[in-house]
Amino acid sequence: MTAAPSRPPVRPNIIVILADDLGYGDVGAYGGRDVQTPNIDRLAASGVRMTDFYANQATCAPSRAALMLGKYQQRFGFFGNPGARNLESYGLPGSERTLPERLKARGYATAMVGKWHLGYTPPSSPNARGFDSFFGFLEGAFAYTAHASSGSKAALRDGKPATMPAHTTEAFTKEAVDFIDQHKSSPFFIYASYNAVHAPLQTTQAYLDRVKGIKDPDRRTYLAMLLALDDGVGEIVKALERNGLRQNTLIVFTSDNGGPTWQTTSTNGPLNGVKVTTLEGGIRVPTIFSWPGVVPQGRTSATVGIGMDITATALRAANAPTDGLDGVNLLPYLRGKKSGDAHRQLFWESTMFGAVREGRWKLVRAEGDYFLFDLHSDLGERRDLAAVHPRRVARMKTALAVWAATMAPPGNWMMTPRPESKGKYAQLVRGYVDGAAVNPRPLLYGGGPE
């Protein structure tokens, strides 16, 4: 492990690479073995691999809102994904400054490629919220190829319809690389928000040919999609190196939530649960911070962090103010100048689920049921200790309730569960804890979070 210098460069380039629905155990650096991910693994070797890092929510849109604002998204009614109601009012609050808006004030050129999922009207679009350029889509899911039989193909470039690319993952990578080439002389921020590896399962024959040995067709397609994502990470790093920018660029790689194993064959490794649950498999995500010469290389950190910390860390790296944020600047922890956890408590909350992490302890709410786990001795969340530690449960329940009372009410656009879904979410979580075979599909398509 190399030591970090005492003073980071001023106004580094910043690239946030956000995977979609990536499982904790999908990539090699986090134990994945079904396919090699050499570029993501090299990124981990060049920086700090976080073992206890979380998304702000177990579903896509709210975790992305927290990343853009650096705050708990519930402060603005972002408790879950949008449904089909009142979408004209859906989006980030205009009163709040986004990460790209704050960086623009510091002289950064800003670009976004890929998935937005934070508003569908012009005032809530990426270009209206701080991005100089945008190529991607606004929806929660998107087709991967121009000839795909399903999925939206409404590609946009700066708010106007654009030609659907032959392969979206490759196209988003090319846009990011081109932006690096065009802005190599001034500081820039790139939000590379890939839709890989979210459903639908679609890819090209060239990528399928690289995983011929995988028999299950769904698993084969998923791993091919993962290879395309890994290739994209490699091309972005190569572009930085080609332009002599690697030493002055902070790269953060993470995911918006855990993997939906039932849907895509993703794997959450040693963690229990999946996307849409606040068990570890739904919210703990592979996360890497790489900044050669500033962040030590080859380090693994168990510091507990969360998506909104990426915002605060990026802003402090750019010497920009972080006033009013819930996120914490992780640079002192990454560089070994601080130890311990960046937060005394972390909270998750939505219509049917919630959680609190406090040190080694984690309380999970599933509708009206509560589960308590000691993550240091039970990472797989198989031993519910709620009956053993009732006082701890009561105290953590109170902490969650007090915190939730300071948040805004859910937005009027939010997806809400149907009456027939009542009780299914608690049953789902109990099934995972008990080790039973669980299929979340009846919950999801019964009106629960998607």
TINULUM-626682 format. One record per residue (C-alpha): residue in one letter; x, y, z. Coordinates in nm, 3 decimals. Layout:
TINULUM-626682
> A / X / Y / Z
...
//
This chain:
TINULUM-626682
> M / 0.000 / 0.000 / 0.000
> T / 0.141 / 0.338 / -0.099
> A / 0.125 / 0.640 / 0.129
> A / -0.073 / 0.950 / 0.038
> P / 0.093 / 1.294 / 0.010
> S / 0.006 / 1.559 / 0.262
> R / -0.168 / 1.795 / 0.019
> P / -0.406 / 1.688 / -0.262
> P / -0.407 / 1.879 / -0.593
> V / -0.649 / 2.169 / -0.632
> R / -0.962 / 2.110 / -0.844
> P / -0.905 / 1.754 / -0.966
> N / -1.121 / 1.605 / -1.237
> I / -1.401 / 1.396 / -1.085
> I / -1.569 / 1.094 / -1.241
> V / -1.852 / 0.907 / -1.070
> I / -1.926 / 0.574 / -1.236
> L / -2.263 / 0.442 / -1.120
> A / -2.361 / 0.086 / -1.207
> D / -2.729 / -0.008 / -1.199
> D / -2.846 / -0.304 / -0.986
> L / -2.492 / -0.442 / -0.954
> G / -2.467 / -0.715 / -0.692
> Y / -2.212 / -0.696 / -0.411
> G / -2.051 / -1.020 / -0.526
> D / -2.063 / -0.966 / -0.902
> V / -1.712 / -0.831 / -0.969
> G / -1.378 / -0.995 / -0.902
> A / -1.264 / -0.741 / -0.644
> Y / -1.566 / -0.840 / -0.432
> G / -1.543 / -1.214 / -0.479
> G / -1.704 / -1.264 / -0.820
> R / -1.563 / -1.565 / -1.004
> D / -1.803 / -1.641 / -1.292
> V / -1.641 / -1.385 / -1.521
> Q / -1.328 / -1.173 / -1.500
> T / -1.370 / -0.797 / -1.445
> P / -1.008 / -0.686 / -1.483
> N / -1.074 / -0.314 / -1.525
> I / -1.292 / -0.274 / -1.217
> D / -1.045 / -0.492 / -1.026
> R / -0.752 / -0.275 / -1.137
> L / -0.945 / 0.031 / -1.027
> A / -0.980 / -0.128 / -0.683
> A / -0.608 / -0.208 / -0.675
> S / -0.531 / 0.156 / -0.759
> G / -0.731 / 0.293 / -0.466
> V / -0.945 / 0.203 / -0.168
> R / -1.199 / -0.079 / -0.180
> M / -1.483 / -0.013 / 0.062
> T / -1.636 / -0.319 / 0.229
> D / -1.913 / -0.149 / 0.429
> F / -2.048 / 0.107 / 0.187
> Y / -2.420 / 0.155 / 0.125
> A / -2.662 / 0.297 / -0.126
> N / -2.904 / 0.549 / 0.021
> Q / -3.198 / 0.330 / -0.072
> A / -3.280 / -0.021 / -0.189
> T / -3.425 / 0.108 / -0.517
> C / -3.292 / 0.319 / -0.800
> A / -3.438 / 0.669 / -0.803
> P / -3.407 / 0.762 / -0.434
> S / -3.045 / 0.651 / -0.411
> R / -2.967 / 0.862 / -0.720
> A / -3.141 / 1.162 / -0.566
> A / -2.921 / 1.135 / -0.257
> L / -2.611 / 1.117 / -0.476
> M / -2.708 / 1.429 / -0.668
> L / -2.793 / 1.631 / -0.356
> G / -2.557 / 1.493 / -0.089
> K / -2.847 / 1.461 / 0.153
> Y / -3.096 / 1.206 / 0.271
> Q / -3.341 / 1.198 / -0.017
> Q / -3.632 / 1.157 / 0.223
> R / -3.587 / 1.523 / 0.314
> F / -3.753 / 1.594 / -0.021
> G / -4.011 / 1.315 / -0.035
> F / -3.793 / 1.067 / -0.225
> F / -3.892 / 0.756 / -0.032
> G / -3.922 / 0.532 / -0.338
> N / -3.941 / 0.506 / -0.713
> P / -4.201 / 0.707 / -0.907
> G / -4.529 / 0.545 / -1.003
> A / -4.759 / 0.662 / -1.281
> R / -4.915 / 0.955 / -1.093
> N / -4.836 / 1.328 / -1.091
> L / -4.510 / 1.284 / -1.280
> E / -4.507 / 1.652 / -1.375
> S / -4.419 / 1.724 / -1.011
> Y / -4.154 / 1.451 / -0.992
> G / -3.791 / 1.559 / -0.973
> L / -3.521 / 1.709 / -0.756
> P / -3.632 / 2.016 / -0.559
> G / -3.544 / 2.341 / -0.734
> S / -3.444 / 2.493 / -0.402
> E / -3.151 / 2.253 / -0.370
> R / -2.822 / 2.269 / -0.557
> T / -2.707 / 1.948 / -0.722
> L / -2.352 / 1.816 / -0.730
> P / -2.294 / 1.935 / -1.089
> E / -2.440 / 2.277 / -1.008
> R / -2.204 / 2.314 / -0.715
> L / -1.906 / 2.203 / -0.927
> K / -2.000 / 2.439 / -1.210
> A / -1.970 / 2.722 / -0.959
> R / -1.609 / 2.607 / -0.912
> G / -1.537 / 2.627 / -1.285
> Y / -1.599 / 2.264 / -1.378
> A / -1.731 / 2.147 / -1.713
> T / -2.002 / 1.890 / -1.641
> A / -2.135 / 1.594 / -1.839
> M / -2.375 / 1.309 / -1.782
> V / -2.419 / 0.991 / -1.979
> G / -2.676 / 0.719 / -1.923
> K / -2.969 / 0.685 / -1.683
> W / -3.127 / 0.987 / -1.511
> H / -3.452 / 0.863 / -1.345
> L / -3.491 / 1.191 / -1.154
> G / -3.758 / 1.373 / -1.354
> Y / -3.928 / 1.372 / -1.691
> T / -4.007 / 1.739 / -1.759
> P / -3.762 / 1.998 / -1.901
> P / -3.717 / 2.179 / -1.565
> S / -3.620 / 1.850 / -1.400
> S / -3.393 / 1.725 / -1.680
> P / -3.015 / 1.679 / -1.646
> N / -2.939 / 1.992 / -1.850
> A / -3.161 / 2.199 / -1.620
> R / -2.993 / 2.056 / -1.311
> G / -2.630 / 2.140 / -1.379
> F / -2.505 / 1.928 / -1.668
> D / -2.353 / 2.108 / -1.965
> S / -2.408 / 1.800 / -2.179
> F / -2.631 / 1.495 / -2.150
> F / -2.666 / 1.184 / -2.362
> G / -2.885 / 0.911 / -2.226
> F / -3.242 / 0.851 / -2.114
> L / -3.484 / 0.967 / -1.846
> E / -3.662 / 0.642 / -1.759
> G / -3.581 / 0.377 / -1.502
> A / -3.502 / 0.107 / -1.758
> F / -3.386 / 0.116 / -2.118
> A / -3.309 / -0.113 / -2.410
> Y / -2.945 / -0.208 / -2.467
> T / -2.943 / -0.244 / -2.845
> A / -3.112 / -0.068 / -3.135
> H / -3.278 / -0.394 / -3.241
> A / -3.392 / -0.513 / -2.896
> S / -3.745 / -0.652 / -2.886
> S / -3.834 / -0.476 / -2.559
> G / -3.743 / -0.167 / -2.361
> S / -3.763 / 0.205 / -2.424
> K / -3.541 / 0.346 / -2.698
> A / -3.615 / 0.715 / -2.637
> A / -3.252 / 0.829 / -2.633
> L / -3.192 / 1.200 / -2.575
> R / -2.908 / 1.440 / -2.640
> D / -2.941 / 1.764 / -2.444
> G / -3.319 / 1.732 / -2.428
> K / -3.374 / 1.646 / -2.793
> P / -3.445 / 1.302 / -2.946
> A / -3.130 / 1.119 / -3.048
> T / -3.061 / 0.811 / -3.255
> M / -3.077 / 0.492 / -3.050
> P / -2.720 / 0.357 / -3.041
> A / -2.630 / 0.008 / -3.156
> H / -2.521 / -0.075 / -2.800
> T / -2.597 / 0.167 / -2.520
> T / -2.317 / 0.064 / -2.283
> E / -2.054 / 0.118 / -2.553
> A / -2.218 / 0.444 / -2.662
> F / -2.221 / 0.586 / -2.309
> T / -1.855 / 0.495 / -2.270
> K / -1.766 / 0.669 / -2.597
> E / -1.947 / 0.985 / -2.486
> A / -1.751 / 0.990 / -2.161
> V / -1.422 / 0.930 / -2.342
> D / -1.497 / 1.205 / -2.596
> F / -1.574 / 1.448 / -2.314
> I / -1.240 / 1.371 / -2.151
> D / -1.058 / 1.431 / -2.480
> Q / -1.240 / 1.760 / -2.535
> H / -1.193 / 1.899 / -2.182
> K / -0.845 / 1.781 / -2.090
> S / -0.723 / 2.138 / -2.030
> S / -0.974 / 2.233 / -1.758
> P / -1.136 / 2.057 / -1.463
> F / -1.437 / 1.842 / -1.546
> F / -1.700 / 1.629 / -1.376
> I / -1.848 / 1.323 / -1.549
> Y / -2.144 / 1.131 / -1.413
> A / -2.122 / 0.799 / -1.600
> S / -2.458 / 0.658 / -1.497
> Y / -2.471 / 0.327 / -1.681
> N / -2.794 / 0.129 / -1.709
> A / -2.585 / -0.188 / -1.697
> V / -2.659 / -0.430 / -1.542
> H / -3.030 / -0.348 / -1.492
> A / -3.299 / -0.547 / -1.672
> P / -3.388 / -0.615 / -1.952
> L / -3.127 / -0.882 / -2.018
> Q / -2.992 / -0.776 / -2.357
> T / -2.649 / -0.761 / -2.514
> T / -2.464 / -0.811 / -2.842
> Q / -2.330 / -1.130 / -2.994
> A / -1.973 / -1.007 / -2.951
> Y / -2.015 / -1.002 / -2.574
> L / -2.204 / -1.331 / -2.566
> D / -1.914 / -1.490 / -2.748
> R / -1.687 / -1.398 / -2.456
> V / -1.891 / -1.608 / -2.211
> K / -1.957 / -1.918 / -2.420
> G / -1.898 / -2.151 / -2.127
> I / -2.202 / -2.028 / -1.930
> K / -2.495 / -2.265 / -1.991
> D / -2.782 / -2.069 / -1.833
> P / -2.891 / -1.821 / -2.105
> D / -2.999 / -1.554 / -1.858
> R / -2.677 / -1.581 / -1.659
> R / -2.475 / -1.574 / -1.981
> T / -2.647 / -1.256 / -2.098
> Y / -2.608 / -1.092 / -1.760
> L / -2.236 / -1.167 / -1.746
> A / -2.198 / -1.037 / -2.101
> M / -2.361 / -0.712 / -1.988
> L / -2.120 / -0.699 / -1.695
> L / -1.825 / -0.741 / -1.932
> A / -1.946 / -0.440 / -2.132
> L / -1.961 / -0.236 / -1.811
> D / -1.610 / -0.348 / -1.716
> D / -1.483 / -0.259 / -2.064
> G / -1.636 / 0.086 / -2.021
> V / -1.449 / 0.142 / -1.695
> G / -1.128 / 0.041 / -1.870
> E / -1.183 / 0.279 / -2.163
> I / -1.249 / 0.573 / -1.931
> V / -0.927 / 0.505 / -1.738
> K / -0.732 / 0.469 / -2.064
> A / -0.863 / 0.805 / -2.184
> L / -0.740 / 0.969 / -1.865
> E / -0.400 / 0.805 / -1.900
> R / -0.371 / 0.898 / -2.267
> N / -0.432 / 1.262 / -2.180
> G / -0.200 / 1.263 / -1.879
> L / -0.490 / 1.316 / -1.637
> R / -0.495 / 1.002 / -1.426
> Q / -0.298 / 1.145 / -1.134
> N / -0.531 / 1.443 / -1.112
> T / -0.861 / 1.256 / -1.133
> L / -1.076 / 1.118 / -0.853
> I / -1.277 / 0.818 / -0.976
> V / -1.558 / 0.671 / -0.769
> F / -1.720 / 0.345 / -0.875
> T / -2.040 / 0.230 / -0.702
> S / -2.394 / 0.095 / -0.757
> D / -2.735 / 0.246 / -0.691
> N / -2.854 / -0.057 / -0.490
> G / -2.799 / -0.429 / -0.456
> G / -2.867 / -0.693 / -0.715
> P / -3.217 / -0.826 / -0.799
> T / -3.109 / -1.189 / -0.818
> W / -3.454 / -1.321 / -0.912
> Q / -3.467 / -1.089 / -1.213
> T / -3.116 / -1.076 / -1.359
> T / -2.914 / -1.359 / -1.192
> S / -2.698 / -1.101 / -1.012
> T / -2.524 / -1.219 / -0.698
> N / -2.487 / -1.036 / -0.369
> G / -2.211 / -1.268 / -0.253
> P / -2.211 / -1.336 / 0.121
> L / -2.494 / -1.091 / 0.184
> N / -2.856 / -1.183 / 0.246
> G / -3.150 / -1.028 / 0.063
> V / -3.183 / -0.847 / -0.268
> K / -3.276 / -0.512 / -0.418
> V / -3.598 / -0.372 / -0.258
> T / -3.499 / -0.507 / 0.086
> T / -3.297 / -0.329 / 0.352
> L / -3.115 / -0.650 / 0.426
> E / -2.749 / -0.608 / 0.333
> G / -2.797 / -0.756 / -0.014
> G / -3.034 / -0.475 / -0.101
> I / -2.829 / -0.178 / 0.015
> R / -2.460 / -0.269 / 0.065
> V / -2.281 / -0.202 / -0.265
> P / -1.931 / -0.247 / -0.411
> T / -1.761 / 0.094 / -0.394
> I / -1.412 / 0.205 / -0.494
> F / -1.235 / 0.540 / -0.451
> S / -0.929 / 0.583 / -0.673
> W / -0.707 / 0.893 / -0.689
> P / -0.343 / 0.797 / -0.746
> G / -0.101 / 0.993 / -0.531
> V / -0.376 / 1.116 / -0.300
> V / -0.577 / 0.808 / -0.196
> P / -0.355 / 0.512 / -0.100
> Q / -0.337 / 0.225 / -0.345
> G / -0.433 / -0.130 / -0.261
> R / -0.616 / -0.045 / 0.062
> T / -0.934 / -0.205 / 0.193
> S / -1.149 / 0.000 / 0.429
> A / -1.431 / -0.112 / 0.659
> T / -1.534 / 0.249 / 0.730
> V / -1.913 / 0.265 / 0.709
> G / -2.017 / 0.510 / 0.437
> I / -2.316 / 0.582 / 0.213
> G / -2.391 / 0.721 / -0.131
> M / -2.443 / 1.081 / -0.022
> D / -2.086 / 1.076 / 0.113
> I / -1.963 / 1.058 / -0.246
> T / -2.115 / 1.403 / -0.301
> A / -1.945 / 1.555 / 0.002
> T / -1.615 / 1.388 / -0.084
> A / -1.621 / 1.512 / -0.443
> L / -1.699 / 1.866 / -0.331
> R / -1.419 / 1.875 / -0.074
> A / -1.181 / 1.733 / -0.333
> A / -1.277 / 2.031 / -0.551
> N / -1.231 / 2.269 / -0.256
> A / -1.602 / 2.350 / -0.275
> P / -1.820 / 2.408 / 0.032
> T / -2.029 / 2.124 / 0.174
> D / -2.254 / 2.332 / 0.395
> G / -2.591 / 2.179 / 0.475
> L / -2.510 / 1.830 / 0.349
> D / -2.587 / 1.507 / 0.531
> G / -2.301 / 1.339 / 0.349
> V / -1.954 / 1.325 / 0.505
> N / -1.622 / 1.395 / 0.335
> L / -1.451 / 1.056 / 0.330
> L / -1.107 / 1.175 / 0.218
> P / -0.959 / 1.171 / 0.572
> Y / -1.086 / 0.813 / 0.617
> L / -0.964 / 0.703 / 0.275
> R / -0.620 / 0.853 / 0.339
> G / -0.589 / 0.697 / 0.684
> K / -0.597 / 1.026 / 0.871
> K / -0.923 / 0.930 / 1.046
> S / -1.041 / 0.590 / 1.164
> G / -1.377 / 0.444 / 1.258
> D / -1.709 / 0.505 / 1.088
> A / -1.801 / 0.826 / 0.913
> H / -2.153 / 0.813 / 1.063
> R / -2.267 / 0.716 / 1.410
> Q / -2.600 / 0.608 / 1.262
> L / -2.734 / 0.557 / 0.910
> F / -3.104 / 0.543 / 0.823
> W / -3.320 / 0.395 / 0.547
> E / -3.696 / 0.439 / 0.526
> S / -3.977 / 0.391 / 0.275
> T / -4.340 / 0.283 / 0.269
> M / -4.287 / -0.078 / 0.371
> F / -3.927 / -0.094 / 0.487
> G / -3.666 / 0.079 / 0.697
> A / -3.335 / 0.019 / 0.871
> V / -3.081 / 0.170 / 1.108
> R / -2.713 / 0.083 / 1.118
> E / -2.523 / 0.177 / 1.432
> G / -2.173 / 0.035 / 1.451
> R / -2.196 / -0.342 / 1.436
> W / -2.570 / -0.341 / 1.495
> K / -2.844 / -0.316 / 1.236
> L / -3.219 / -0.295 / 1.289
> V / -3.439 / -0.387 / 0.990
> R / -3.805 / -0.288 / 0.964
> A / -4.029 / -0.492 / 0.735
> E / -4.375 / -0.336 / 0.757
> G / -4.455 / -0.386 / 1.129
> D / -4.190 / -0.649 / 1.197
> Y / -3.842 / -0.572 / 1.332
> F / -3.522 / -0.776 / 1.304
> L / -3.192 / -0.711 / 1.482
> F / -2.855 / -0.831 / 1.351
> D / -2.495 / -0.818 / 1.468
> L / -2.317 / -0.765 / 1.137
> H / -1.973 / -0.835 / 1.279
> S / -2.065 / -1.191 / 1.372
> D / -2.351 / -1.247 / 1.128
> L / -2.285 / -1.073 / 0.796
> G / -2.542 / -1.297 / 0.627
> E / -2.821 / -1.174 / 0.860
> R / -2.946 / -1.519 / 0.953
> R / -2.970 / -1.477 / 1.331
> D / -3.244 / -1.239 / 1.439
> L / -3.145 / -1.112 / 1.785
> A / -3.448 / -0.889 / 1.845
> A / -3.579 / -1.112 / 2.124
> V / -3.234 / -1.128 / 2.287
> H / -3.180 / -0.749 / 2.295
> P / -3.524 / -0.587 / 2.337
> R / -3.382 / -0.266 / 2.485
> R / -3.150 / -0.216 / 2.192
> V / -3.439 / -0.277 / 1.953
> A / -3.654 / -0.023 / 2.135
> R / -3.379 / 0.238 / 2.132
> M / -3.302 / 0.190 / 1.762
> K / -3.674 / 0.192 / 1.674
> T / -3.703 / 0.525 / 1.853
> A / -3.399 / 0.661 / 1.669
> L / -3.552 / 0.565 / 1.334
> A / -3.887 / 0.719 / 1.426
> V / -3.728 / 1.043 / 1.549
> W / -3.520 / 1.070 / 1.233
> A / -3.819 / 0.990 / 1.008
> A / -4.024 / 1.261 / 1.178
> T / -3.777 / 1.521 / 1.052
> M / -3.825 / 1.415 / 0.688
> A / -4.079 / 1.540 / 0.434
> P / -4.390 / 1.337 / 0.348
> P / -4.360 / 1.105 / 0.047
> G / -4.400 / 1.278 / -0.287
> N / -4.743 / 1.258 / -0.449
> W / -4.579 / 1.088 / -0.748
> M / -4.442 / 0.795 / -0.551
> M / -4.530 / 0.435 / -0.624
> T / -4.751 / 0.303 / -0.347
> P / -4.828 / -0.058 / -0.256
> R / -5.163 / -0.205 / -0.342
> P / -5.384 / -0.335 / -0.059
> E / -5.319 / -0.696 / -0.163
> S / -4.948 / -0.643 / -0.097
> K / -5.002 / -0.596 / 0.276
> G / -4.796 / -0.844 / 0.473
> K / -4.602 / -0.971 / 0.172
> Y / -4.295 / -0.759 / 0.234
> A / -4.259 / -0.881 / 0.593
> Q / -4.306 / -1.234 / 0.463
> L / -4.037 / -1.171 / 0.202
> V / -3.780 / -1.052 / 0.455
> R / -3.863 / -1.330 / 0.700
> G / -3.809 / -1.579 / 0.420
> Y / -3.460 / -1.449 / 0.352
> V / -3.370 / -1.448 / 0.721
> D / -3.496 / -1.804 / 0.762
> G / -3.309 / -1.920 / 0.453
> A / -3.620 / -2.016 / 0.258
> A / -3.639 / -1.991 / -0.121
> V / -3.800 / -1.654 / -0.181
> N / -3.936 / -1.506 / -0.503
> P / -3.997 / -1.132 / -0.468
> R / -4.195 / -1.115 / -0.792
> P / -4.542 / -1.141 / -0.632
> L / -4.451 / -0.848 / -0.406
> L / -4.302 / -0.638 / -0.683
> Y / -4.580 / -0.689 / -0.930
> G / -4.841 / -0.661 / -0.660
> G / -4.766 / -0.292 / -0.626
> G / -4.457 / -0.281 / -0.409
> P / -4.129 / -0.101 / -0.481
> E / -3.979 / -0.177 / -0.822
//
